[in-house]
Amino acid sequence: MKNYSSVFKKFAKLNGSQHIASEFALKGIENIVKKFEVKSVFELGTGIGTIPYLVKSINKEIKYVGIEGNEFCIKVLYQNLEAFVSNYFELFETTDAFNKKEKFDLIIIDGKADSLNFIKNIVNKSSIVFIEGDRLVQVQEIKSMFPKSLIFRVITNKMNYLWSPFKSGFMGGYTLIFLKDTINFKLFYICSRIKTAILYRLRWLKKYLN
C-alpha cells in the first residue's frame, strides 16, 4: 500500500476528518516530495496533521513548518502525528510568529490567511507551491505575485469512497505552481496539462451519455 493511501485511511477515521486533504491530493504531495527530492516543507493550515504525517512517513528528516490557529486542531495535532514527527517539525499559530528568512522547497496552502505576501520571503527560485482543493482566491493571489510561474490544475475522475468523510463525487484536486521554468518542471507541467484536459473531456462525455 502506498503511503498516501494508508495515511488517508488512518486520518479519515479521526475527529476533524471532514476537513482533511483528499486521498488524491495526498497522492500528489507524495509524488512531488519523491520526484523532486523535497527537503523542506511549509504548510499553511496543518489541520489535524494529515499532510505532515504523510511527509514524515516518506522521510523523517524533511524539515516541516506548519501554521495552524484552530484550537481543536492544535490540541489533537501532536497526538495524531505521533512521536516520529517531532524531529524537524515546528508548529506556529500565525504566519507572523515564524522566521520568514527560511526558504522551503515545497509550500502547501491548505488553509486561509489575510494575505499570502509572506510567501515571497520563504521561497527560492525552484520552490513548488501546492494549493489543495478549489482555492481560487489563493491561486489568483499567488499568480499575481509570480506572473511568470507555471500554474496548472490537477484532477482525477476517481470517486470518493463511501466510507470517506466526504460527500459522493470526484475526489478533490489541487493546483500546482512551479516558480521556475526548468526542463523537469516543464515536462511535468505539459504531461499534467494533457492528462487533466483528457479527464475533463471524459467527465463531460460521461455526463453527456447519462
Backbone as JSON Lines, residues from 0, in Angstrom:
{"i":0,"aa":"M","n":[0.83,-1.2,0.0],"ca":[0.0,0.0,0.0],"c":[0.87,1.26,0.0]}
{"i":1,"aa":"K","n":[0.53,2.23,-0.82],"ca":[1.27,3.47,-0.88],"c":[1.09,4.27,0.4]}
{"i":2,"aa":"N","n":[2.06,5.13,0.71],"ca":[1.97,5.95,1.91],"c":[0.67,6.75,1.94]}
{"i":3,"aa":"Y","n":[0.35,7.42,0.83],"ca":[-0.81,8.31,0.8],"c":[-2.1,7.57,1.1]}
{"i":4,"aa":"S","n":[-2.23,6.33,0.64],"ca":[-3.45,5.56,0.84],"c":[-3.63,5.15,2.3]}
{"i":5,"aa":"S","n":[-2.56,4.66,2.91],"ca":[-2.65,4.24,4.31],"c":[-2.84,5.44,5.24]}
{"i":6,"aa":"V","n":[-2.21,6.57,4.9],"ca":[-2.36,7.78,5.71],"c":[-3.79,8.31,5.62]}
{"i":7,"aa":"F","n":[-4.36,8.3,4.43],"ca":[-5.74,8.77,4.28],"c":[-6.69,7.9,5.1]}
{"i":8,"aa":"K","n":[-6.52,6.59,5.03],"ca":[-7.4,5.68,5.78],"c":[-7.27,5.91,7.27]}
{"i":9,"aa":"K","n":[-6.05,6.18,7.74],"ca":[-5.81,6.43,9.15],"c":[-6.53,7.7,9.61]}
{"i":10,"aa":"F","n":[-6.36,8.8,8.87],"ca":[-6.89,10.08,9.3],"c":[-8.38,10.25,9.0]}
{"i":11,"aa":"A","n":[-8.9,9.47,8.06],"ca":[-10.33,9.53,7.74],"c":[-11.18,9.06,8.91]}
{"i":12,"aa":"K","n":[-10.58,8.32,9.84],"ca":[-11.32,7.78,10.98],"c":[-11.26,8.7,12.2]}
{"i":13,"aa":"L","n":[-10.48,9.78,12.13],"ca":[-10.24,10.62,13.3],"c":[-11.22,11.79,13.36]}
{"i":14,"aa":"N","n":[-11.4,12.34,14.56],"ca":[-12.23,13.53,14.73],"c":[-11.63,14.7,13.95]}
{"i":15,"aa":"G","n":[-12.46,15.43,13.23],"ca":[-11.99,16.54,12.41],"c":[-11.63,16.13,11.0]}
{"i":16,"aa":"S","n":[-11.92,14.89,10.63],"ca":[-11.51,14.38,9.32],"c":[-12.26,15.01,8.16]}
{"i":17,"aa":"Q","n":[-13.37,15.7,8.45],"ca":[-14.16,16.29,7.35],"c":[-13.41,17.39,6.62]}
{"i":18,"aa":"H","n":[-12.28,17.83,7.2],"ca":[-11.51,18.91,6.56],"c":[-10.12,18.46,6.11]}
{"i":19,"aa":"I","n":[-9.84,17.15,6.12],"ca":[-8.52,16.7,5.72],"c":[-8.39,16.75,4.19]}
{"i":20,"aa":"A","n":[-7.15,16.66,3.71],"ca":[-6.91,16.63,2.26],"c":[-7.45,15.33,1.67]}
{"i":21,"aa":"S","n":[-7.86,15.38,0.43],"ca":[-8.36,14.18,-0.23],"c":[-7.22,13.18,-0.46]}
{"i":22,"aa":"E","n":[-7.58,11.94,-0.68],"ca":[-6.56,10.92,-0.96],"c":[-5.78,11.29,-2.22]}
{"i":23,"aa":"F","n":[-6.47,11.86,-3.21],"ca":[-5.8,12.23,-4.45],"c":[-4.79,13.35,-4.21]}
{"i":24,"aa":"A","n":[-5.14,14.31,-3.36],"ca":[-4.21,15.39,-3.03],"c":[-3.0,14.83,-2.3]}
{"i":25,"aa":"L","n":[-3.21,13.89,-1.39],"ca":[-2.1,13.26,-0.68],"c":[-1.2,12.51,-1.66]}
{"i":26,"aa":"K","n":[-1.81,11.85,-2.63],"ca":[-1.02,11.16,-3.67],"c":[-0.15,12.16,-4.43]}
{"i":27,"aa":"G","n":[-0.72,13.32,-4.75],"ca":[0.04,14.35,-5.46],"c":[1.21,14.86,-4.64]}
{"i":28,"aa":"I","n":[1.0,15.06,-3.34],"ca":[2.08,15.54,-2.47],"c":[3.18,14.49,-2.37]}
{"i":29,"aa":"E","n":[2.8,13.23,-2.21],"ca":[3.8,12.17,-2.14],"c":[4.63,12.12,-3.42]}
{"i":30,"aa":"N","n":[3.97,12.26,-4.54],"ca":[4.66,12.24,-5.83],"c":[5.66,13.4,-5.94]}
{"i":31,"aa":"I","n":[5.24,14.59,-5.54],"ca":[6.11,15.77,-5.6],"c":[7.32,15.61,-4.67]}
{"i":32,"aa":"V","n":[7.07,15.17,-3.44],"ca":[8.15,15.01,-2.46],"c":[9.2,14.03,-2.96]}
{"i":33,"aa":"K","n":[8.77,12.94,-3.55],"ca":[9.71,11.92,-4.03],"c":[10.38,12.32,-5.35]}
{"i":34,"aa":"K","n":[9.59,12.81,-6.3],"ca":[10.12,13.11,-7.63],"c":[11.13,14.24,-7.6]}
{"i":35,"aa":"F","n":[10.87,15.26,-6.8],"ca":[11.73,16.45,-6.78],"c":[12.6,16.53,-5.52]}
{"i":36,"aa":"E","n":[12.69,15.42,-4.79],"ca":[13.58,15.28,-3.64],"c":[13.45,16.46,-2.67]}
{"i":37,"aa":"V","n":[12.23,16.7,-2.23],"ca":[11.93,17.81,-1.32],"c":[12.63,17.61,0.02]}
{"i":38,"aa":"K","n":[13.27,18.67,0.51],"ca":[13.99,18.61,1.79],"c":[13.33,19.47,2.87]}
{"i":39,"aa":"S","n":[12.42,20.37,2.46],"ca":[11.77,21.25,3.44],"c":[10.37,21.6,2.97]}
{"i":40,"aa":"V","n":[9.43,21.65,3.93],"ca":[8.03,21.91,3.61],"c":[7.46,22.96,4.56]}
{"i":41,"aa":"F","n":[6.71,23.89,4.01],"ca":[5.93,24.85,4.8],"c":[4.47,24.61,4.47]}
{"i":42,"aa":"E","n":[3.63,24.5,5.5],"ca":[2.2,24.29,5.25],"c":[1.36,25.32,5.99]}
{"i":43,"aa":"L","n":[0.49,25.98,5.27],"ca":[-0.48,26.9,5.85],"c":[-1.78,26.13,6.07]}
{"i":44,"aa":"G","n":[-2.1,25.82,7.33],"ca":[-3.31,25.08,7.64],"c":[-3.04,23.6,7.81]}
{"i":45,"aa":"T","n":[-2.32,23.23,8.89],"ca":[-1.96,21.82,9.09],"c":[-3.15,20.96,9.52]}
{"i":46,"aa":"G","n":[-4.23,21.6,9.99],"ca":[-5.41,20.82,10.39],"c":[-5.08,19.83,11.49]}
{"i":47,"aa":"I","n":[-5.54,18.61,11.32],"ca":[-5.3,17.58,12.34],"c":[-4.02,16.78,12.06]}
{"i":48,"aa":"G","n":[-3.26,17.18,11.04],"ca":[-1.93,16.61,10.84],"c":[-1.76,15.62,9.71]}
{"i":49,"aa":"T","n":[-2.73,15.53,8.82],"ca":[-2.66,14.52,7.75],"c":[-1.43,14.67,6.85]}
{"i":50,"aa":"I","n":[-1.2,15.89,6.37],"ca":[-0.11,16.09,5.41],"c":[1.27,15.97,6.07]}
{"i":51,"aa":"P","n":[1.52,16.58,7.25],"ca":[2.83,16.37,7.88],"c":[3.08,14.9,8.21]}
{"i":52,"aa":"Y","n":[2.04,14.17,8.58],"ca":[2.2,12.74,8.85],"c":[2.64,12.01,7.58]}
{"i":53,"aa":"L","n":[2.01,12.36,6.46],"ca":[2.38,11.75,5.18],"c":[3.83,12.05,4.83]}
{"i":54,"aa":"V","n":[4.2,13.33,4.89],"ca":[5.56,13.74,4.51],"c":[6.6,13.08,5.39]}
{"i":55,"aa":"K","n":[6.35,13.01,6.69],"ca":[7.3,12.4,7.61],"c":[7.36,10.88,7.45]}
{"i":56,"aa":"S","n":[6.28,10.28,6.97],"ca":[6.31,8.84,6.71],"c":[7.16,8.52,5.49]}
{"i":57,"aa":"I","n":[7.35,9.51,4.62],"ca":[8.21,9.35,3.44],"c":[9.67,9.55,3.82]}
{"i":58,"aa":"N","n":[9.93,10.61,4.59],"ca":[11.3,10.92,5.02],"c":[11.23,11.73,6.33]}
{"i":59,"aa":"K","n":[11.62,11.11,7.43],"ca":[11.53,11.76,8.74],"c":[12.41,13.0,8.84]}
{"i":60,"aa":"E","n":[13.44,13.1,8.02],"ca":[14.39,14.19,8.13],"c":[13.99,15.44,7.34]}
{"i":61,"aa":"I","n":[12.87,15.4,6.66],"ca":[12.38,16.6,5.97],"c":[11.99,17.64,7.01]}
{"i":62,"aa":"K","n":[12.51,18.84,6.86],"ca":[12.15,19.94,7.77],"c":[10.72,20.37,7.46]}
{"i":63,"aa":"Y","n":[9.91,20.52,8.51],"ca":[8.49,20.83,8.32],"c":[8.07,21.95,9.25]}
{"i":64,"aa":"V","n":[7.52,23.02,8.69],"ca":[6.97,24.12,9.48],"c":[5.5,24.25,9.13]}
{"i":65,"aa":"G","n":[4.64,24.23,10.15],"ca":[3.21,24.32,9.92],"c":[2.59,25.5,10.64]}
{"i":66,"aa":"I","n":[1.5,26.04,10.06],"ca":[0.74,27.11,10.67],"c":[-0.67,26.61,10.92]}
{"i":67,"aa":"E","n":[-1.13,26.71,12.16],"ca":[-2.49,26.29,12.49],"c":[-2.99,27.09,13.69]}
{"i":68,"aa":"G","n":[-4.12,27.78,13.52],"ca":[-4.65,28.61,14.59],"c":[-5.89,28.05,15.27]}
{"i":69,"aa":"N","n":[-6.43,26.95,14.75],"ca":[-7.63,26.37,15.33],"c":[-7.3,25.6,16.61]}
{"i":70,"aa":"E","n":[-7.99,25.91,17.69],"ca":[-7.68,25.32,18.99],"c":[-7.84,23.8,19.0]}
{"i":71,"aa":"F","n":[-8.91,23.31,18.37],"ca":[-9.12,21.85,18.33],"c":[-7.99,21.16,17.6]}
{"i":72,"aa":"C","n":[-7.61,21.7,16.43],"ca":[-6.55,21.08,15.64],"c":[-5.22,21.08,16.4]}
{"i":73,"aa":"I","n":[-4.91,22.2,17.04],"ca":[-3.67,22.28,17.82],"c":[-3.66,21.24,18.93]}
{"i":74,"aa":"K","n":[-4.83,21.03,19.55],"ca":[-4.94,20.1,20.66],"c":[-4.66,18.66,20.24]}
{"i":75,"aa":"V","n":[-5.18,18.27,19.07],"ca":[-5.05,16.87,18.65],"c":[-3.88,16.61,17.72]}
{"i":76,"aa":"L","n":[-3.27,17.7,17.22],"ca":[-2.24,17.57,16.18],"c":[-1.11,16.64,16.59]}
{"i":77,"aa":"Y","n":[-0.48,16.93,17.72],"ca":[0.67,16.14,18.13],"c":[0.28,14.71,18.5]}
{"i":78,"aa":"Q","n":[-0.92,14.53,19.01],"ca":[-1.4,13.17,19.29],"c":[-1.48,12.37,18.0]}
{"i":79,"aa":"N","n":[-2.01,13.01,16.95],"ca":[-2.17,12.32,15.67],"c":[-0.84,12.08,14.96]}
{"i":80,"aa":"L","n":[0.1,13.0,15.13],"ca":[1.37,12.88,14.42],"c":[2.27,11.81,15.01]}
{"i":81,"aa":"E","n":[2.1,11.52,16.3],"ca":[2.91,10.52,16.98],"c":[4.35,10.99,17.12]}
{"i":82,"aa":"A","n":[5.14,10.23,17.84],"ca":[6.49,10.67,18.24],"c":[7.43,10.87,17.05]}
{"i":83,"aa":"F","n":[7.26,10.1,15.97],"ca":[8.25,10.14,14.9],"c":[8.26,11.46,14.14]}
{"i":84,"aa":"V","n":[7.2,12.26,14.3],"ca":[7.13,13.51,13.56],"c":[7.82,14.66,14.29]}
{"i":85,"aa":"S","n":[8.09,14.48,15.57],"ca":[8.59,15.59,16.38],"c":[9.91,16.17,15.89]}
{"i":86,"aa":"N","n":[10.78,15.35,15.32],"ca":[12.06,15.84,14.79],"c":[11.84,16.68,13.54]}
{"i":87,"aa":"Y","n":[12.5,17.82,13.49],"ca":[12.43,18.73,12.34],"c":[11.0,19.19,12.05]}
{"i":88,"aa":"F","n":[10.2,19.34,13.11],"ca":[8.82,19.8,12.95],"c":[8.56,20.95,13.9]}
{"i":89,"aa":"E","n":[8.02,22.05,13.35],"ca":[7.66,23.21,14.16],"c":[6.25,23.66,13.8]}
{"i":90,"aa":"L","n":[5.48,24.02,14.82],"ca":[4.12,24.48,14.61],"c":[3.94,25.87,15.19]}
{"i":91,"aa":"F","n":[3.34,26.78,14.41],"ca":[3.06,28.15,14.86],"c":[1.58,28.44,14.65]}
{"i":92,"aa":"E","n":[1.04,29.34,15.45],"ca":[-0.38,29.67,15.35],"c":[-0.66,30.73,14.29]}
{"i":93,"aa":"T","n":[0.34,31.54,13.96],"ca":[0.15,32.59,12.94],"c":[1.38,32.66,12.04]}
{"i":94,"aa":"T","n":[1.21,33.27,10.89],"ca":[2.34,33.43,9.96],"c":[3.33,34.47,10.46]}
{"i":95,"aa":"D","n":[2.91,35.3,11.39],"ca":[3.8,36.33,11.93],"c":[4.78,35.77,12.96]}
{"i":96,"aa":"A","n":[4.53,34.55,13.42],"ca":[5.29,34.01,14.54],"c":[6.57,33.27,14.15]}
{"i":97,"aa":"F","n":[6.72,32.92,12.86],"ca":[7.9,32.13,12.48],"c":[8.9,32.97,11.7]}
{"i":98,"aa":"N","n":[10.1,32.42,11.56],"ca":[11.19,33.13,10.9],"c":[11.02,33.09,9.38]}
{"i":99,"aa":"K","n":[10.67,34.21,8.79],"ca":[10.39,34.25,7.36],"c":[11.65,34.31,6.49]}
{"i":100,"aa":"K","n":[12.8,34.19,7.11],"ca":[14.03,34.16,6.34],"c":[14.35,32.75,5.85]}
{"i":101,"aa":"E","n":[13.64,31.77,6.39],"ca":[13.84,30.39,5.95],"c":[13.24,30.2,4.56]}
{"i":102,"aa":"K","n":[13.88,29.33,3.77],"ca":[13.4,29.02,2.43],"c":[12.92,27.58,2.4]}
{"i":103,"aa":"F","n":[11.85,27.32,1.64],"ca":[11.27,25.98,1.61],"c":[11.15,25.49,0.17]}
{"i":104,"aa":"D","n":[11.39,24.19,-0.02],"ca":[11.26,23.58,-1.34],"c":[9.8,23.48,-1.76]}
{"i":105,"aa":"L","n":[8.93,23.16,-0.79],"ca":[7.51,22.94,-1.08],"c":[6.67,23.76,-0.12]}
{"i":106,"aa":"I","n":[5.77,24.57,-0.67],"ca":[4.84,25.35,0.14],"c":[3.44,24.8,-0.14]}
{"i":107,"aa":"I","n":[2.76,24.35,0.91],"ca":[1.43,23.78,0.79],"c":[0.41,24.74,1.39]}
{"i":108,"aa":"I","n":[-0.57,25.12,0.6],"ca":[-1.63,26.0,1.09],"c":[-2.9,25.18,1.26]}
{"i":109,"aa":"D","n":[-3.25,24.95,2.52],"ca":[-4.41,24.13,2.85],"c":[-5.26,24.85,3.9]}
{"i":110,"aa":"G","n":[-5.21,26.19,3.87],"ca":[-5.95,26.99,4.83],"c":[-5.97,28.44,4.38]}
{"i":111,"aa":"K","n":[-6.5,29.3,5.24],"ca":[-6.66,30.71,4.89],"c":[-5.68,31.6,5.65]}
{"i":112,"aa":"A","n":[-5.38,32.75,5.05],"ca":[-4.59,33.79,5.7],"c":[-5.06,35.13,5.14]}
{"i":113,"aa":"D","n":[-4.92,36.18,5.93],"ca":[-5.34,37.5,5.46],"c":[-4.6,37.9,4.19]}
{"i":114,"aa":"S","n":[-3.33,37.46,4.1],"ca":[-2.52,37.76,2.93],"c":[-1.47,36.65,2.76]}
{"i":115,"aa":"L","n":[-1.13,36.38,1.5],"ca":[-0.1,35.39,1.21],"c":[1.22,36.06,0.81]}
{"i":116,"aa":"N","n":[1.33,37.35,1.01],"ca":[2.53,38.08,0.62],"c":[3.79,37.54,1.28]}
{"i":117,"aa":"F","n":[3.65,36.97,2.48],"ca":[4.81,36.45,3.2],"c":[5.51,35.34,2.42]}
{"i":118,"aa":"I","n":[4.78,34.7,1.5],"ca":[5.36,33.59,0.75],"c":[6.55,34.05,-0.09]}
{"i":119,"aa":"K","n":[6.54,35.32,-0.51],"ca":[7.67,35.86,-1.28],"c":[8.99,35.68,-0.53]}
{"i":120,"aa":"N","n":[8.93,35.69,0.79],"ca":[10.14,35.64,1.61],"c":[10.59,34.23,1.95]}
{"i":121,"aa":"I","n":[9.77,33.22,1.66],"ca":[10.13,31.86,2.08],"c":[10.34,30.91,0.9]}
{"i":122,"aa":"V","n":[10.34,31.46,-0.32],"ca":[10.57,30.62,-1.49],"c":[11.94,30.89,-2.09]}
{"i":123,"aa":"N","n":[12.46,29.87,-2.77],"ca":[13.64,30.07,-3.6],"c":[13.2,29.93,-5.06]}
{"i":124,"aa":"K","n":[14.11,30.06,-5.98],"ca":[13.75,30.08,-7.39],"c":[13.12,28.78,-7.87]}
{"i":125,"aa":"S","n":[13.43,27.67,-7.21],"ca":[12.91,26.37,-7.66],"c":[11.83,25.82,-6.73]}
{"i":126,"aa":"S","n":[11.25,26.67,-5.88],"ca":[10.19,26.22,-4.97],"c":[8.94,25.81,-5.74]}
{"i":127,"aa":"I","n":[8.18,24.91,-5.13],"ca":[6.91,24.45,-5.68],"c":[5.81,24.85,-4.71]}
{"i":128,"aa":"V","n":[4.71,25.4,-5.24],"ca":[3.56,25.74,-4.41],"c":[2.43,24.77,-4.74]}
{"i":129,"aa":"F","n":[1.88,24.16,-3.72],"ca":[0.79,23.18,-3.85],"c":[-0.43,23.75,-3.15]}
{"i":130,"aa":"I","n":[-1.51,24.0,-3.9],"ca":[-2.74,24.55,-3.32],"c":[-3.82,23.48,-3.35]}
{"i":131,"aa":"E","n":[-4.19,23.0,-2.17],"ca":[-5.13,21.89,-2.05],"c":[-6.56,22.35,-2.29]}
{"i":132,"aa":"G","n":[-7.34,21.55,-3.0],"ca":[-8.74,21.84,-3.2],"c":[-9.0,22.95,-4.22]}
{"i":133,"aa":"D","n":[-10.18,23.56,-4.1],"ca":[-10.61,24.62,-5.04],"c":[-10.46,25.99,-4.38]}
{"i":134,"aa":"R","n":[-9.24,26.43,-4.21],"ca":[-8.96,27.71,-3.55],"c":[-8.58,28.74,-4.61]}
{"i":135,"aa":"L","n":[-9.58,29.2,-5.35],"ca":[-9.33,30.09,-6.49],"c":[-8.75,31.43,-6.06]}
{"i":136,"aa":"V","n":[-9.18,31.93,-4.91],"ca":[-8.65,33.23,-4.44],"c":[-7.16,33.13,-4.19]}
{"i":137,"aa":"Q","n":[-6.74,32.04,-3.51],"ca":[-5.31,31.86,-3.23],"c":[-4.51,31.64,-4.51]}
{"i":138,"aa":"V","n":[-5.09,30.91,-5.47],"ca":[-4.41,30.69,-6.75],"c":[-4.16,32.02,-7.45]}
{"i":139,"aa":"Q","n":[-5.18,32.87,-7.49],"ca":[-5.04,34.16,-8.15],"c":[-4.02,35.05,-7.43]}
{"i":140,"aa":"E","n":[-3.99,34.96,-6.1],"ca":[-3.04,35.77,-5.33],"c":[-1.6,35.35,-5.62]}
{"i":141,"aa":"I","n":[-1.37,34.04,-5.66],"ca":[-0.03,33.54,-5.97],"c":[0.35,33.89,-7.41]}
{"i":142,"aa":"K","n":[-0.62,33.78,-8.31],"ca":[-0.37,34.1,-9.72],"c":[0.04,35.55,-9.89]}
{"i":143,"aa":"S","n":[-0.57,36.45,-9.14],"ca":[-0.24,37.87,-9.23],"c":[1.16,38.15,-8.69]}
{"i":144,"aa":"M","n":[1.59,37.36,-7.72],"ca":[2.92,37.55,-7.14],"c":[4.02,36.97,-8.02]}
{"i":145,"aa":"F","n":[3.69,35.87,-8.73],"ca":[4.68,35.18,-9.57],"c":[4.09,34.99,-10.98]}
{"i":146,"aa":"P","n":[3.95,36.06,-11.74],"ca":[3.27,36.01,-13.04],"c":[3.96,35.12,-14.09]}
{"i":147,"aa":"K","n":[5.23,34.84,-13.92],"ca":[5.95,34.02,-14.9],"c":[6.01,32.55,-14.53]}
{"i":148,"aa":"S","n":[5.35,32.17,-13.46],"ca":[5.38,30.79,-13.0],"c":[4.49,29.89,-13.85]}
{"i":149,"aa":"L","n":[4.71,28.58,-13.74],"ca":[3.88,27.59,-14.43],"c":[2.76,27.18,-13.48]}
{"i":150,"aa":"I","n":[1.52,27.46,-13.84],"ca":[0.37,27.19,-12.98],"c":[-0.59,26.25,-13.7]}
{"i":151,"aa":"F","n":[-0.98,25.17,-13.03],"ca":[-1.89,24.23,-13.67],"c":[-2.7,23.45,-12.65]}
{"i":152,"aa":"R","n":[-3.88,23.06,-13.06],"ca":[-4.83,22.31,-12.24],"c":[-4.63,20.83,-12.47]}
{"i":153,"aa":"V","n":[-4.74,20.03,-11.39],"ca":[-4.61,18.57,-11.49],"c":[-5.86,17.95,-10.89]}
{"i":154,"aa":"I","n":[-6.53,17.07,-11.64],"ca":[-7.77,16.45,-11.18],"c":[-7.71,14.94,-11.37]}
{"i":155,"aa":"T","n":[-8.72,14.27,-10.84],"ca":[-8.88,12.84,-11.05],"c":[-10.35,12.54,-11.3]}
{"i":156,"aa":"N","n":[-10.62,11.45,-11.98],"ca":[-12.0,11.01,-12.17],"c":[-12.35,9.89,-11.2]}
{"i":157,"aa":"K","n":[-11.48,9.67,-10.23],"ca":[-11.74,8.68,-9.19],"c":[-12.75,9.27,-8.19]}
{"i":158,"aa":"M","n":[-13.7,8.45,-7.78],"ca":[-14.76,8.93,-6.89],"c":[-14.36,8.75,-5.43]}
{"i":159,"aa":"N","n":[-14.96,9.59,-4.56],"ca":[-14.75,9.43,-3.13],"c":[-15.29,8.09,-2.66]}
{"i":160,"aa":"Y","n":[-14.61,7.5,-1.7],"ca":[-15.08,6.24,-1.12],"c":[-16.36,6.47,-0.32]}
{"i":161,"aa":"L","n":[-17.2,5.46,-0.24],"ca":[-18.43,5.57,0.53],"c":[-18.13,5.77,2.02]}
{"i":162,"aa":"W","n":[-16.98,5.23,2.47],"ca":[-16.64,5.33,3.89],"c":[-15.83,6.59,4.21]}
{"i":163,"aa":"S","n":[-15.5,7.37,3.2],"ca":[-14.68,8.57,3.42],"c":[-15.52,9.65,4.11]}
{"i":164,"aa":"P","n":[-14.87,10.66,4.71],"ca":[-15.62,11.74,5.37],"c":[-16.22,12.75,4.41]}
{"i":165,"aa":"F","n":[-16.06,12.53,3.09],"ca":[-16.53,13.48,2.1],"c":[-17.82,12.99,1.43]}
{"i":166,"aa":"K","n":[-18.54,13.93,0.82],"ca":[-19.75,13.59,0.1],"c":[-19.4,12.85,-1.18]}
{"i":167,"aa":"S","n":[-20.39,12.2,-1.76],"ca":[-20.16,11.48,-3.01],"c":[-19.73,12.47,-4.1]}
{"i":168,"aa":"G","n":[-18.97,11.98,-5.04],"ca":[-18.46,12.83,-6.12],"c":[-17.0,12.55,-6.35]}
{"i":169,"aa":"F","n":[-16.39,13.33,-7.22],"ca":[-14.98,13.13,-7.54],"c":[-14.1,13.54,-6.36]}
{"i":170,"aa":"M","n":[-12.99,12.84,-6.21],"ca":[-12.01,13.25,-5.21],"c":[-11.49,14.64,-5.54]}
{"i":171,"aa":"G","n":[-11.21,15.41,-4.5],"ca":[-10.73,16.78,-4.7],"c":[-9.39,16.84,-5.39]}
{"i":172,"aa":"G","n":[-9.22,17.82,-6.26],"ca":[-7.97,18.02,-6.97],"c":[-7.1,19.06,-6.29]}
{"i":173,"aa":"Y","n":[-6.17,19.62,-7.04],"ca":[-5.27,20.62,-6.49],"c":[-4.64,21.42,-7.63]}
{"i":174,"aa":"T","n":[-4.0,22.52,-7.25],"ca":[-3.29,23.37,-8.21],"c":[-1.8,23.34,-7.87]}
{"i":175,"aa":"L","n":[-0.97,23.18,-8.89],"ca":[0.48,23.21,-8.72],"c":[1.04,24.46,-9.38]}
{"i":176,"aa":"I","n":[2.03,25.04,-8.72],"ca":[2.69,26.22,-9.25],"c":[4.19,26.02,-9.17]}
{"i":177,"aa":"F","n":[4.84,25.98,-10.32],"ca":[6.3,25.89,-10.4],"c":[6.84,27.3,-10.63]}
{"i":178,"aa":"L","n":[7.63,27.78,-9.71],"ca":[8.12,29.16,-9.82],"c":[9.2,29.31,-10.88]}
{"i":179,"aa":"K","n":[9.91,28.21,-11.19],"ca":[10.99,28.27,-12.16],"c":[10.68,27.35,-13.34]}
{"i":180,"aa":"D","n":[10.95,27.81,-14.52],"ca":[10.65,27.06,-15.74],"c":[11.86,26.21,-16.14]}
{"i":181,"aa":"T","n":[12.1,25.12,-15.39],"ca":[13.19,24.2,-15.73],"c":[12.66,23.12,-16.67]}
{"i":182,"aa":"I","n":[13.57,22.33,-17.23],"ca":[13.16,21.27,-18.15],"c":[12.28,20.25,-17.43]}
{"i":183,"aa":"N","n":[12.71,19.82,-16.23],"ca":[11.93,18.83,-15.47],"c":[10.55,19.36,-15.12]}
{"i":184,"aa":"F","n":[10.49,20.61,-14.66],"ca":[9.21,21.21,-14.32],"c":[8.33,21.36,-15.57]}
{"i":185,"aa":"K","n":[8.95,21.76,-16.67],"ca":[8.2,21.97,-17.91],"c":[7.59,20.67,-18.42]}
{"i":186,"aa":"L","n":[8.35,19.59,-18.39],"ca":[7.84,18.28,-18.82],"c":[6.7,17.82,-17.93]}
{"i":187,"aa":"F","n":[6.87,17.98,-16.63],"ca":[5.83,17.61,-15.67],"c":[4.58,18.44,-15.93]}
{"i":188,"aa":"Y","n":[4.77,19.71,-16.19],"ca":[3.68,20.65,-16.47],"c":[2.9,20.23,-17.72]}
{"i":189,"aa":"I","n":[3.63,19.95,-18.81],"ca":[2.99,19.58,-20.07],"c":[2.2,18.28,-19.93]}
{"i":190,"aa":"C","n":[2.82,17.28,-19.33],"ca":[2.15,15.98,-19.14],"c":[0.9,16.12,-18.28]}
{"i":191,"aa":"S","n":[1.0,16.92,-17.23],"ca":[-0.14,17.12,-16.33],"c":[-1.27,17.86,-17.03]}
{"i":192,"aa":"R","n":[-0.93,18.86,-17.82],"ca":[-1.95,19.63,-18.54],"c":[-2.7,18.73,-19.53]}
{"i":193,"aa":"I","n":[-1.97,17.88,-20.23],"ca":[-2.6,16.97,-21.2],"c":[-3.53,15.99,-20.48]}
{"i":194,"aa":"K","n":[-3.05,15.41,-19.39],"ca":[-3.85,14.44,-18.64],"c":[-5.11,15.08,-18.08]}
{"i":195,"aa":"T","n":[-4.97,16.29,-17.53],"ca":[-6.12,16.99,-16.97],"c":[-7.16,17.31,-18.04]}
{"i":196,"aa":"A","n":[-6.68,17.73,-19.21],"ca":[-7.59,18.05,-20.31],"c":[-8.38,16.82,-20.74]}
{"i":197,"aa":"I","n":[-7.72,15.68,-20.79],"ca":[-8.39,14.42,-21.15],"c":[-9.44,14.05,-20.1]}
{"i":198,"aa":"L","n":[-9.09,14.19,-18.83],"ca":[-10.02,13.85,-17.75],"c":[-11.26,14.73,-17.77]}
{"i":199,"aa":"Y","n":[-11.07,16.02,-18.04],"ca":[-12.23,16.92,-18.13],"c":[-13.16,16.51,-19.27]}
{"i":200,"aa":"R","n":[-12.58,16.11,-20.39],"ca":[-13.38,15.68,-21.53],"c":[-14.1,14.37,-21.23]}
{"i":201,"aa":"L","n":[-13.46,13.47,-20.51],"ca":[-14.11,12.22,-20.12],"c":[-15.27,12.48,-19.16]}
{"i":202,"aa":"R","n":[-15.1,13.46,-18.27],"ca":[-16.2,13.84,-17.37],"c":[-17.38,14.35,-18.18]}
{"i":203,"aa":"W","n":[-17.09,15.21,-19.15],"ca":[-18.15,15.77,-19.99],"c":[-18.86,14.67,-20.78]}
{"i":204,"aa":"L","n":[-18.08,13.73,-21.32],"ca":[-18.64,12.65,-22.12],"c":[-19.54,11.75,-21.27]}
{"i":205,"aa":"K","n":[-19.09,11.46,-20.06],"ca":[-19.89,10.63,-19.16],"c":[-21.2,11.31,-18.81]}
{"i":206,"aa":"K","n":[-21.13,12.61,-18.54],"ca":[-22.34,13.37,-18.2],"c":[-23.28,13.44,-19.41]}
{"i":207,"aa":"Y","n":[-22.7,13.61,-20.6],"ca":[-23.5,13.71,-21.83],"c":[-24.21,12.38,-22.11]}
{"i":208,"aa":"L","n":[-23.49,11.27,-21.93],"ca":[-24.08,9.95,-22.22],"c":[-25.16,9.56,-21.21]}
{"i":209,"aa":"N","n":[-25.02,10.11,-20.0],"ca":[-26.03,9.82,-18.98],"c":[-27.29,10.64,-19.16]}
